[in-house]
Amino acid sequence: MRVLVTGSNGFLGSAVLQDLQAREVDAVGAVRKHQGESRAEEPIQVGYINAQTDWSEALKSVEAVVHCAARVHVMSEDADNALDAFREVNVEGTLNLARSAAAAGAKRFLFISSIKVNGEGTRPGRPFRHDDAPAPEDAYGQSKAEAEAGLLSVARETGLEVVVIRPPLVYGPGVKANFAALMKLAGKNLPLPLGAIRNKRSMVALENLVNLIVTCISHPSAANQAFLVSDDQDVSTTELLMLMTRATGKTPRLLPVPMSWLTLAAAFLDKKAIADRLFGSLQVDISHTKKTLGWVPPISVEQGIQRCFQQGE
């Protein structure tokens, strides 16, 4: 089986391609443009991803596509133009690739979506499920939801088997953004007033997500399904900081300041968005994924965190 991995120079795409090649699967990467020095096995350059992208070279003899490339969520997105910009890449570009793949003879299309299709947060005891009605709250999540709906139409029209995977926060060696900032903070091991946060958040280690993706490439029961994914071990912000600190070999120094005090302080300092990320809950129910595929996450949260800090050692 020949597999095409889009966005193969990205955080997730590169890990998927590397895993497939380690398994001696005939896999090829596709990127918008080449970066750095030339390598023996260059990914295929396809240019900007939109409704006009020519995928003919990349799709030669391909039986399955893992579509990781996307216009990603950015905290400082320009609201006036955000939705159109996201749609151009994440909806029109995705559907063009899917139709091109079906026409080229591919059998299966894996779409890496986002838990933002379900929403931004959950209430206690009410985790997101794979069959919840979409409820995106920003342009990125809306574009992913529209792409999912469009892919269902392509599947009906062409017979292409579509698999949707909606990950929450993905972390692993080389992770950036907020998770990397939290790692840096934990590494300093300063006394912080974050020792009594009782939220619950689902995350997924890069290794676990890659394992699920590889499973879905050929699993007969994955066809035309949507799967939520996590480490199956939800943690609070307090627990996450403790795990990070211990991964550096230090003893956590977190002060048990009541969360209500922290929320008031955040409101007073006009830091509500930061507070929402630190104190809010977002849980996913992966029972459908486990039951349908007979799948369990290969590594634990503790192992995933440790591997983040082991990078470069």
C-alpha positions as CSV (number, residue, x, y, z in Angstrom):
1,M,0.0,0.0,0.0
2,R,1.3,3.5,-0.9
3,V,0.3,6.3,1.5
4,L,0.4,10.0,0.9
5,V,1.0,12.2,4.0
6,T,0.3,15.9,3.5
7,G,2.0,18.5,5.7
8,S,4.9,16.0,6.1
9,N,7.2,18.7,7.4
10,G,4.9,19.7,10.2
11,F,4.7,18.6,13.8
12,L,2.2,15.8,13.2
13,G,2.8,15.0,9.5
14,S,6.5,14.4,10.0
15,A,5.8,12.0,12.9
16,V,3.3,10.1,10.8
17,L,5.6,9.8,7.8
18,Q,8.5,8.7,10.0
19,D,6.4,6.0,11.7
20,L,5.1,4.6,8.4
21,Q,8.6,4.5,6.9
22,A,9.9,2.8,10.1
23,R,7.2,0.1,9.5
24,E,8.5,-0.2,5.9
25,V,5.3,1.2,4.5
26,D,5.6,2.8,1.0
27,A,4.9,6.3,2.2
28,V,5.5,9.7,0.5
29,G,5.2,13.2,1.9
30,A,3.7,16.3,0.4
31,V,4.6,19.9,1.4
32,R,3.7,23.4,0.3
33,K,7.3,24.1,-0.4
34,H,10.7,22.6,0.3
35,Q,12.7,23.9,3.2
36,G,16.3,23.6,4.1
37,E,18.9,21.4,2.3
38,S,17.9,18.8,-0.3
39,R,17.5,15.2,1.0
40,A,17.7,11.9,-0.7
41,E,13.9,11.4,-0.4
42,E,12.4,14.9,-0.9
43,P,8.7,15.3,-0.2
44,I,6.6,16.3,-3.2
45,Q,6.1,20.1,-3.4
46,V,2.4,20.9,-4.2
47,G,2.4,24.7,-3.6
48,Y,-0.4,26.5,-1.8
49,I,-3.3,24.3,-0.8
50,N,-6.7,25.5,-2.1
51,A,-9.4,24.4,-4.6
52,Q,-6.9,24.7,-7.5
53,T,-4.0,22.7,-6.1
54,D,-2.7,20.1,-8.6
55,W,-2.2,16.8,-6.7
56,S,-1.6,14.5,-9.7
57,E,2.1,13.8,-9.1
58,A,1.6,13.3,-5.4
59,L,-1.3,10.9,-5.8
60,K,0.4,8.5,-8.3
61,S,-0.3,4.9,-7.2
62,V,-1.6,6.1,-3.8
63,E,-4.2,4.0,-2.0
64,A,-4.6,6.0,1.2
65,V,-4.2,9.7,2.1
66,V,-3.4,11.1,5.5
67,H,-4.3,14.8,5.3
68,C,-2.5,16.6,8.1
69,A,-1.9,19.9,6.3
70,A,-4.1,22.7,7.4
71,R,-4.3,26.4,8.1
72,V,-4.0,26.1,11.9
73,H,-5.7,28.0,14.7
74,V,-3.9,31.2,15.8
75,M,-4.8,33.0,19.0
76,S,-4.3,36.5,17.3
77,E,-6.3,35.7,14.2
78,D,-7.7,38.6,12.2
79,A,-11.5,38.1,12.8
80,D,-12.5,40.1,9.7
81,N,-10.8,37.7,7.3
82,A,-10.3,34.6,9.3
83,L,-13.2,32.4,8.2
84,D,-12.6,33.0,4.4
85,A,-8.9,32.3,4.9
86,F,-9.6,29.1,6.9
87,R,-12.2,27.9,4.3
88,E,-9.8,28.4,1.4
89,V,-7.3,25.9,2.8
90,N,-9.2,23.7,5.3
91,V,-12.5,23.3,3.3
92,E,-11.9,24.0,-0.4
93,G,-8.3,22.6,-0.3
94,T,-9.4,19.5,1.6
95,L,-12.3,18.7,-0.7
96,N,-10.2,19.3,-3.8
97,L,-7.6,16.8,-2.5
98,A,-10.3,14.2,-1.6
99,R,-11.9,14.4,-5.0
100,S,-8.5,14.2,-6.7
101,A,-7.6,11.2,-4.6
102,A,-10.9,9.4,-5.5
103,A,-10.3,10.1,-9.2
104,A,-6.7,8.8,-8.9
105,G,-8.0,5.5,-7.4
106,A,-7.3,6.0,-3.7
107,K,-9.5,4.0,-1.4
108,R,-9.2,5.8,1.9
109,F,-8.9,9.4,3.1
110,L,-7.9,10.2,6.7
111,F,-8.8,13.8,7.7
112,I,-7.1,15.2,10.8
113,S,-9.8,17.5,12.1
114,S,-10.0,19.0,15.6
115,I,-11.9,18.7,18.8
116,K,-12.9,22.3,18.2
117,V,-15.6,20.9,15.9
118,N,-17.3,19.8,19.1
119,G,-16.7,23.1,21.0
120,E,-14.3,24.8,23.3
121,G,-15.1,23.3,26.7
122,T,-17.1,20.7,28.6
123,R,-19.1,20.6,31.8
124,P,-18.4,18.1,34.6
125,G,-19.5,14.6,33.6
126,R,-20.4,15.7,30.0
127,P,-17.4,14.9,27.8
128,F,-17.5,15.4,24.1
129,R,-18.7,12.3,22.1
130,H,-18.0,11.4,18.5
131,D,-21.6,11.7,17.6
132,D,-22.3,15.1,19.2
133,A,-23.8,17.7,16.9
134,P,-21.0,20.1,15.8
135,A,-20.8,23.3,17.8
136,P,-17.6,25.1,16.8
137,E,-17.1,28.5,18.3
138,D,-14.3,30.0,16.1
139,A,-13.4,30.2,12.5
140,Y,-10.9,27.4,12.6
141,G,-13.4,25.0,14.2
142,Q,-16.1,26.0,11.8
143,S,-13.8,25.4,8.8
144,K,-13.0,21.9,10.1
145,A,-16.7,21.1,10.7
146,E,-17.5,22.3,7.1
147,A,-14.7,20.1,5.7
148,E,-16.0,17.1,7.6
149,A,-19.5,17.6,6.1
150,G,-18.1,18.1,2.7
151,L,-16.0,14.9,2.9
152,L,-19.2,13.0,3.7
153,S,-20.7,14.2,0.4
154,V,-17.5,13.2,-1.5
155,A,-17.7,9.8,0.1
156,R,-21.3,9.3,-1.0
157,E,-20.5,10.6,-4.5
158,T,-17.3,8.6,-5.1
159,G,-17.2,5.7,-2.7
160,L,-14.0,7.0,-1.1
161,E,-13.7,5.8,2.4
162,V,-13.4,8.8,4.8
163,V,-12.0,8.6,8.3
164,V,-12.2,11.7,10.5
165,I,-10.0,12.0,13.6
166,R,-10.6,14.9,16.1
167,P,-7.7,15.3,18.5
168,P,-7.6,17.7,21.4
169,L,-4.3,19.3,22.4
170,V,-1.4,17.3,20.9
171,Y,1.9,17.3,22.8
172,G,5.2,15.6,22.2
173,P,8.9,16.3,21.5
174,G,9.2,19.6,19.7
175,V,5.8,20.9,20.8
176,K,5.4,24.7,20.7
177,A,3.0,27.4,21.8
178,N,1.2,27.2,25.2
179,F,2.3,23.7,26.1
180,A,6.0,24.6,25.5
181,A,5.5,27.7,27.6
182,L,4.0,25.6,30.4
183,M,7.0,23.2,30.2
184,K,9.4,26.1,30.5
185,L,7.5,27.4,33.5
186,A,7.5,23.9,35.2
187,G,11.2,23.6,34.5
188,K,11.9,26.8,36.5
189,N,9.9,25.2,39.4
190,L,8.9,28.6,40.9
191,P,6.4,28.7,43.7
192,L,3.1,29.1,41.8
193,P,-0.5,29.6,43.1
194,L,-1.7,26.7,40.9
195,G,-1.9,23.8,43.4
196,A,-5.7,23.6,43.8
197,I,-7.0,23.6,40.2
198,R,-9.7,20.9,39.8
199,N,-10.4,21.1,36.1
200,K,-10.1,18.1,33.8
201,R,-8.6,18.2,30.3
202,S,-8.1,15.5,27.7
203,M,-4.8,15.7,25.7
204,V,-3.1,13.3,23.4
205,A,0.6,12.4,23.2
206,L,2.0,12.6,19.7
207,E,2.9,9.0,19.8
208,N,-0.6,7.9,20.7
209,L,-2.2,10.0,17.9
210,V,0.3,8.7,15.3
211,N,-0.5,5.2,16.4
212,L,-4.3,5.8,16.0
213,I,-3.7,7.3,12.5
214,V,-1.6,4.4,11.4
215,T,-4.3,2.0,12.7
216,C,-7.0,3.8,10.8
217,I,-5.1,3.6,7.5
218,S,-6.0,0.0,7.0
219,H,-8.5,-1.1,9.7
220,P,-11.7,-2.3,8.1
221,S,-13.9,-0.9,10.7
222,A,-12.5,2.6,10.4
223,A,-14.2,3.4,7.1
224,N,-16.6,6.3,7.2
225,Q,-16.2,6.8,10.9
226,A,-15.4,9.8,13.1
227,F,-13.1,9.2,16.0
228,L,-12.2,11.2,19.1
229,V,-8.7,10.5,20.6
230,S,-6.9,11.2,23.8
231,D,-4.5,9.5,26.2
232,D,-7.6,8.2,28.0
233,Q,-6.2,9.8,31.2
234,D,-7.6,13.3,31.8
235,V,-5.6,15.7,34.0
236,S,-6.0,19.0,35.8
237,T,-3.7,21.9,35.3
238,T,-2.3,21.2,38.7
239,E,-1.6,17.6,37.9
240,L,-0.1,18.5,34.5
241,L,2.3,21.0,36.1
242,M,3.3,18.4,38.7
243,L,4.0,15.8,36.0
244,M,6.1,18.3,34.1
245,T,8.1,19.3,37.1
246,R,8.7,15.7,38.1
247,A,9.9,15.0,34.6
248,T,12.7,17.5,35.2
249,G,13.7,15.6,38.3
250,K,12.4,18.3,40.7
251,T,9.8,18.4,43.4
252,P,6.7,20.5,42.5
253,R,6.2,23.7,44.5
254,L,2.6,24.6,43.9
255,L,0.6,26.6,46.4
256,P,-3.1,25.5,47.0
257,V,-4.7,28.9,46.3
258,P,-8.5,28.4,45.8
259,M,-9.5,28.5,42.1
260,S,-12.2,31.1,42.9
261,W,-9.5,33.5,44.1
262,L,-7.5,32.9,40.9
263,T,-10.6,33.5,38.8
264,L,-11.3,36.8,40.5
265,A,-7.7,37.9,40.1
266,A,-7.7,37.0,36.4
267,A,-10.9,39.1,35.9
268,F,-9.4,42.0,37.7
269,L,-6.2,41.9,35.6
270,D,-8.2,41.4,32.4
271,K,-6.7,38.0,31.8
272,K,-9.9,36.0,31.4
273,A,-8.7,34.2,28.2
274,I,-5.6,32.9,30.0
275,A,-7.8,31.9,33.0
276,D,-10.1,30.0,30.7
277,R,-7.2,28.0,29.3
278,L,-5.7,27.3,32.7
279,F,-8.9,26.6,34.6
280,G,-11.4,25.4,32.0
281,S,-12.3,21.7,31.3
282,L,-12.3,19.9,28.0
283,Q,-12.9,16.2,28.1
284,V,-13.5,13.7,25.3
285,D,-15.0,10.2,25.4
286,I,-13.0,7.8,23.4
287,S,-15.0,4.7,24.1
288,H,-16.3,4.6,20.5
289,T,-12.7,4.7,19.2
290,K,-11.5,1.9,21.6
291,K,-14.5,-0.3,20.9
292,T,-14.7,0.1,17.1
293,L,-11.0,-0.4,16.5
294,G,-9.9,-2.4,19.5
295,W,-7.5,0.4,20.2
296,V,-5.9,1.6,23.4
297,P,-3.3,4.4,23.7
298,P,0.2,2.8,23.7
299,I,1.7,5.2,26.2
300,S,0.5,7.0,29.3
301,V,0.4,10.7,30.0
302,E,3.4,10.4,32.3
303,Q,5.4,8.7,29.6
304,G,4.3,11.3,27.0
305,I,5.4,14.2,29.3
306,Q,8.7,12.5,30.0
307,R,9.4,12.2,26.3
308,C,8.8,15.9,25.8
309,F,11.6,16.7,28.2
310,Q,13.9,14.0,26.9
311,Q,14.2,15.6,23.5
312,G,17.8,16.3,22.6
313,E,19.2,14.4,25.6
